Amino acid sequence: MNKRSPLKILALCSTLITGALLLYGTKDFPAWGDPNSPASAHLSPHIIENAAKTTNAPNLVTAVLGDYRGYDTMFETVVIFCAGIAVTAILRRPRS
């Protein structure tokens, strides 16, 4: 008979509880593409109207990614770089 360790059962239970809480939290999200959602009603029109004036970016996508979300984009790149370094360090074979 296959016995399961208590840590595996604890990990499974905590994963299921966390997943259930996350799914429960999504019921408060607005519907996909809802024009009356807070982001669509307040934030999007402001960005569309003011991005060219405030950022001097050539287009709206560049204004959002480069100026409005600049730190976010930079730190996403840092995380991906660190993950690549970690994978390289783990998978590297020592020379004989």
C-alpha positions as CSV (number, residue, x, y, z in Angstrom):
1,M,0.0,0.0,0.0
2,N,1.3,3.4,-0.9
3,K,1.6,5.7,2.1
4,R,1.5,9.5,1.6
5,S,3.7,11.6,3.8
6,P,2.0,14.2,6.0
7,L,3.9,16.9,4.3
8,K,2.5,16.0,0.9
9,I,-1.0,15.9,2.3
10,L,-0.4,19.3,4.0
11,A,0.9,20.7,0.7
12,L,-2.1,19.4,-1.2
13,C,-4.6,20.8,1.3
14,S,-2.9,24.3,1.3
15,T,-2.8,24.3,-2.5
16,L,-6.5,23.4,-2.8
17,I,-7.5,26.0,-0.1
18,T,-5.4,28.7,-1.8
19,G,-6.8,27.9,-5.2
20,A,-10.4,27.9,-3.9
21,L,-9.8,31.3,-2.3
22,L,-8.4,32.7,-5.5
23,L,-11.3,31.4,-7.5
24,Y,-13.7,32.8,-4.9
25,G,-12.1,36.2,-5.2
26,T,-12.7,36.3,-9.0
27,K,-16.4,36.6,-8.5
28,D,-16.0,40.3,-7.7
29,F,-14.2,41.0,-11.0
30,P,-16.1,43.0,-13.6
31,A,-17.1,41.1,-16.7
32,W,-14.6,40.8,-19.5
33,G,-14.7,43.8,-21.7
34,D,-17.3,45.6,-19.5
35,P,-17.3,49.3,-20.6
36,N,-18.5,50.3,-17.2
37,S,-15.7,48.8,-15.3
38,P,-13.5,51.2,-13.3
39,A,-10.5,50.7,-15.6
40,S,-12.6,51.3,-18.8
41,A,-14.6,54.2,-17.4
42,H,-11.9,56.2,-15.7
43,L,-8.3,55.1,-16.5
44,S,-8.5,54.2,-20.2
45,P,-10.0,57.5,-21.4
46,H,-7.4,59.5,-19.4
47,I,-4.5,57.6,-20.8
48,I,-5.8,57.7,-24.4
49,E,-6.4,61.5,-24.2
50,N,-3.2,62.5,-22.3
51,A,-0.5,60.0,-23.3
52,A,0.8,61.9,-26.3
53,K,1.0,65.2,-24.4
54,T,2.6,63.8,-21.2
55,T,5.0,61.2,-22.5
56,N,6.1,62.4,-25.9
57,A,6.1,58.8,-27.0
58,P,5.5,57.9,-30.7
59,N,2.4,55.7,-30.0
60,L,0.1,54.7,-27.2
61,V,1.7,51.3,-26.6
62,T,5.1,52.8,-26.1
63,A,3.7,55.4,-23.8
64,V,2.0,52.8,-21.6
65,L,4.9,50.3,-21.5
66,G,7.7,52.8,-21.4
67,D,6.4,55.6,-19.3
68,Y,3.3,54.7,-17.3
69,R,4.5,51.1,-16.5
70,G,8.3,51.7,-16.8
71,Y,9.3,50.4,-13.5
72,D,7.0,47.4,-13.8
73,T,8.5,46.5,-17.2
74,M,12.0,47.0,-15.9
75,F,11.5,44.7,-12.9
76,E,9.8,42.1,-15.0
77,T,12.9,42.0,-17.2
78,V,15.1,41.7,-14.0
79,V,13.0,38.8,-12.8
80,I,13.3,37.0,-16.1
81,F,17.1,37.7,-16.2
82,C,17.4,36.3,-12.6
83,A,15.4,33.2,-13.5
84,G,17.7,32.6,-16.5
85,I,20.8,32.9,-14.3
86,A,19.3,30.5,-11.8
87,V,18.4,27.9,-14.4
88,T,21.9,28.2,-15.9
89,A,23.5,27.8,-12.5
90,I,21.3,24.8,-11.6
91,L,21.7,23.0,-15.0
92,R,25.5,23.8,-15.5
93,R,27.6,20.7,-15.2
94,P,30.9,21.0,-13.4
95,R,34.0,20.4,-15.5
96,S,35.8,17.2,-14.8
